[in-house]
Structure formats: structure tokens, C-alpha cells
Amino acid sequence: MLLSLDIDTYSPARDALAALPIPPPLPGLRGGGLQVRVGFEIEYLCPAPTPMLLALSIHYTRANDLLIPDLLQTEPPVAVDTYRDAFGNWCSRIIAPQGRLVLRTDALVHDTGLPDVVLPAVQQLPVEQLPEAVLMYLLGSRYCETDQLSDMAWLQFGNGPTGWARVQAICDFVHQHIEFGYHHARRTRTALEAYREGQGVCRDYAHLAIALCRCMNIPARYCTGYLGDIRSPVVPGPMDFAAWFEAYLGGDWYTFDARNNTPRVGRVLMARGRDACDVALANTFGPNTLQRFTVWADEVLPSL
């Protein structure tokens, strides 16, 4: 039995899961940019020893930014084996013991303090000029049905601008089309269903935007990580992991966020893949109950 835990998919228990207090703050550090304290505490109850695959580590591209590393702690202690998956993400595998298991990380990350890059002049490359390594991100995947969304995408965006402006037009469309709400969360919702239903959570915004980009011959990949309300209006409700996407334009990958649809500060990447299926936070191979789930991503102010 394979059970996956993904962002925003445990909404019926959000109030109870948010009851866990965030640990006391770490001391502030001086220096350029800003420091972001990130971490989580997740508690499972397993009726029997249960293998788990975890994608809960900060992405290797942020390794040099780790002021305090994101070491996975378990209670009770269990053996943790690490590996790199097919997309280069750092992952862990454990065997959860029978009974209670708590997974915890508390890290400090240096960030530039700059918002997401915006380069409106960047153009898309013709398909025949794309590197082989990005071609998979043009294809349909588990949650992104390009074959069923292609006609709509070309009708909606085919006569508009190309390149960066086309991706931004897709983000604008998705942002306006989907009504956000944790009560709308459903772990099986696909991009097509998000389009038809007009509701969802951040992973649904990302999946629909990714699918539409791919339909328009723009490689796009799913991202998950930490994104707190740093230098942005505070959003009511418990903190969660976030989903966004990257589009391949002009020979490089750029961050886009159809859910927030504005450049953000303090984004900390954990994992990338074709869609949420590739970067589930936890895959558990046996029955279990998610007891608690708390996430934090907060700016640490310098000490005076």
C-alpha cells in the first residue's frame, strides 16, 4: 500500500495539525541579505513497521546558503539513509517503527533578500533548439494532461505574446480562474480538473500553469519548498509548504508562481519534478495516520 503526503492535502485536520507550537527562535545573524528560519515537525502513528521515502530536504542548489543545516531528526531515533533521486533531489528513506514517529528539521538559510527575478524580454526557444535534458518537461505527466488541455491553451494564448509574456499571461489566467481554499484540497485533482472545477490549492495552480505552458511548447517543471509571508502581507491560517513552478526560457529556468502571482522574497526550494507525484513529501508503504503537521518559514531579524 502506497500512501503519499503532499502539500495542502490534509486540510480536514488543519486546525488540529496547527496546534503544535513552533520552537523558540534562533539568535539572529548579521550579514548581507536576510536569514530565513525554516523547518517542520510531522507526527505519524503506524500500526506496524512501515518503510517511508521522504523528500523533505532543502535542495542541493541551496547547500552553500545553509547557516544551520537541515538535518532530519526522528523520535524515536531510526536509521536514515539518503540518496539523490532521478531529478537530483536529496531524499531520505527510513523504516518507521510501530507506534509514534516524529520527523523534525530546524534550519537557518541565508537568502539574498531579493524578490523573484522578472525579465520580460526573455524569449522562448523553438522546440528544435531545446536541450535534450528539458524535453521531458514538454510532455504530459500524472497531474498535467497536456493532450486534453492543448486546444483550450492555443485558443486562449495562441494569438498573444510569446516568451516571458506568454508565461505571465498563463499565470494571470490561472490566478484569476482558480479560487483558493484549503477546503478545496484534494490529492487526486489534476490540472484538467482544476480548470473545470475552478478551485484548488497552490499545487493545483502550479499544475494547471505547468500544463498550459507545456501545451504552448514551453518546458515547465513543478517545485515545492518553503515560502513564508516575508515582506508580504500576512496570510491568515497555518503555515504550509508551498508549490510553484519554473519555466525554461531563453536557455535558463525562471521561477513563476500562479498562486501568489507576484515576485516573492525568501523562497527556499526543496525539490523539483514533472509534477507533485515526483516530489511528494512522504511516500509511506503501509497504513498510517498523520497526527500533526507544522511548518515554519520566518525571517530572523539581526540581533542588536
N, C-alpha and C positions, 0 to 999 in steps of 0.2 A: 504494500500500500504506500503510494507516494502522496504526501501532503505538502503543499508549498505555502509559505508565508510571504506575502508581498505587501508593499506599501498600500495603505488605505483600505485593506481588505478585511479588517477585523472590526469594522465600525459598530456592530451591535454591542460590543463590550468596551467602547472607547472610554466611557466615564469611569468604569472600574479600572481599566488599564492605566489611566492617567493618575491614579491615586498615589502611585509610588513617588515619594519625594525625590527631587533632583539633589545629588550630593552637594556639599558645601563648595563654594567657589575656590578655584585655584588662585594663587597670587598672580597679579598682573605682571607682564613683562614689557620692558621698554624696547623701542626699535621702530624702524620704518614699517608702514602698512599697519596691519592690526593682527591681533591674535583671536582665534576662534576656538572656544572650548566645545568639543563635540563628543558625543557618546550615547550609550543606550544601556538599558537593563531590561532583559527579557526573561520571563519565567515560564517554564513548561512543566507539565505534570505528565509523566509517561507511565503507563501500566506495566511496561516491560522494557528491557534494554533496547534502545532504538538508534540505529545509525542516522546521522544527520550530515548534510552538506551545507555549509554556510558561506554566504557571500557578504560578509559584514566588515571587511577590512577596507581601509582607505586605499584608493587607487595608487599604484606604484609611481605614477607621474607626480604625486604629491609627497613622495618619500622625503625629499630634502626640506620640505616645509614642516615636518613633524618635530615640534619642540618637545613634546611628550608623546611617545609612540602609542599607537592604538593596540596594545596587547590584549588579546582576548583572555578574559578571566572567567573561570567556571566555578560554580559552587553547587555540589561538591567538586573538588578537583578531578578532572578527567584528562586523558591523553589527547593532545590536539596535534593533528598532522596538517601541514599546509601544502598547497600546490597552486600552480598557475593553470587556469582553465584555457580553453581554446581561444578566448578573446583577450588573454593576458591579465585577467583579473586575479587578484590574490584571494584564494578561498581556503577554507578550513574544513576538515572532516573529523567528526567525533562520534563516539557512541554514548548517547545519553543514558544514564543509569535509570533503573526503575525508581519511580518516585519523582521528587522535585529536582529540577535543574535550573540554575540561574546563569545566564550569559551576560557578561558585562564588559564594557570598554569605556575608558575616560581618557581623552587625548587632548592635546593642545596643538593647534595648527597655525602657522604663520601664513597670512594672506596679504596680497598686495593692497587690499582695501579699495581696489578699482572695480567698477561695475563691469559686467559682461561686455566684451568687445562688440562694437557696432561699426560695420564697414559697408555702407550702402552701395559702393561702386563695384564690389566684388561680383564677378560673373560666374555662372555655372559652366562646367566643361561639357562638351559633347560626349555622348556615351563612348564613342570610339577612342576618346583621349583619356578616359578614366583609368587609373591604375587598377591592375587585377585585384589588389587587396581590398578595394572598396566596392567591387561589383556585387558582392553578396548583399550589400545594403540598398540595392535597387530592387531586390526580389521580395515577393510576399513572404510572410512568416506567420507564426502561430496566431498572433493578435493583430496582424496588419494585412488585410485581404486586398492587395493591390488589384487583383483581377476584377473584383466586384465594385471597386471604387474608381476605377480608371475613367469610365465615361463621365461620371459626375465631376471628377477632378479637371478633365480637359474642358468641359463646358464652363466650369467655374473660373479656371485660371489660365486656360489656353490662349486667350486673347489679351492677357495682361502682361505686365513686365516680366522679365526673366531674372535669373541670378538671385542676389540677396533680396531684392524687392519681391520676387515671387515667394520666397520662403516666408518673408514677413507678411505678405498677403495671406498665406496659408495660416500663419499664427493668428492673424487678426480674425480670420473666418472661424477658426476653431474656438478661439477665446470667446467670441460672441455666440457661437452656436451651442456650446455645451454649458449647461447650468451646473455649477459646482455644488457638491454637498456630500458629506460623509455618509449620510443616509442613502445616497445613491450607489455606494460602493458595491461592486460585485466582481469577484475574482475572475470570472469567466468572460466578462464583457470584452468584445473585440472592437476594433476601430469601426467596422461597419455598423455594429450595434450601437456604439456611442454616437455615430452620425444619425442613425434612425431614431434613437431614443432622446437625443439632445440633452443628456445628463451624464454625470460621472464624477470622477475624482482625478487627481493630477496624472495618474498613469493613463487614463482614458484620453485626456488632452494630448499627451505625448504620442500615444498610439495612432490617433487619428491624424495628427500633423505628420508623423513619420510616413504613414501610408500615403497621404496626399503628395508629400514630397517625392516619394518613390514613383508614384504614378506620373509625375512631371519630370522623370529622369534625373532627379536629384538624390544622390545617396544620403540616407539618413539612418541614424542609429540611436538606440534608447540608452538613457543614462539614469542612474539612481545615485543618491547621495544625501548629504546634509545641506539644508538651506534654511537658516533661521531668519527671523524678521530683523536683520541687521541693517540699520539706517533706512528702514522701510516702515510703513505703518504696521502696527502690531495686529496680527490676525487672531481673533478670539478662538479659543479651543486648544486642545492638547497639541503639543509638538509632534511631528511625524517625520519620517524620511520623505524625500521629495523625488519626483520624476521630471525629467526634461529631455531634450534630445539635441543631437548635433547633426548639422548638415554639412556635406562636403561641397565646398565652393572654391573656385579659383585655386585648387591644389592644396587646400587645407580644410580642417574641421573647425566649425564655429558653433558656439552654444546658442540655442534658441529655447524659449520657454513659453509654450502656448497657454499654460495655466495662468502665469503671472503677467506675461506679455509686456514686460518691461525689464531693462537691464538691472541685475541684482548684484549685491556685494556679498562676499563671504561664502560663495558656493564651494562645497567640498565634495569632489567626485569619489564615489566608491567603486562603481562597476559600470561597464558598457556591454551592450549586446544588441542582437537584432530586435528584441522586444523584451517585455518583462519575463517571459519564460526563461530567457538565458541568464537573468540576474536576480532570480528570486532570493530574498534574504535568507531563507532557510528551506531546504528540501528535507523532509523527515520521512523515513521509510518504516512507518508503523503508526499506530494510533497515538494521539497525544492531545493534551488540552493546553491552549495558550492561556496562562493565568494572568500575566501582567506584561505591559509593554510601555516603556517610557523612553523618549528620545530627547536629547538637548543639543542645541547649536546656538551658542551665545557669544557675543563679543566680550572679551576680557579687557576691562579698562586698565591702563597702566597704573601702577602704584605711585602715589605721590611721594 
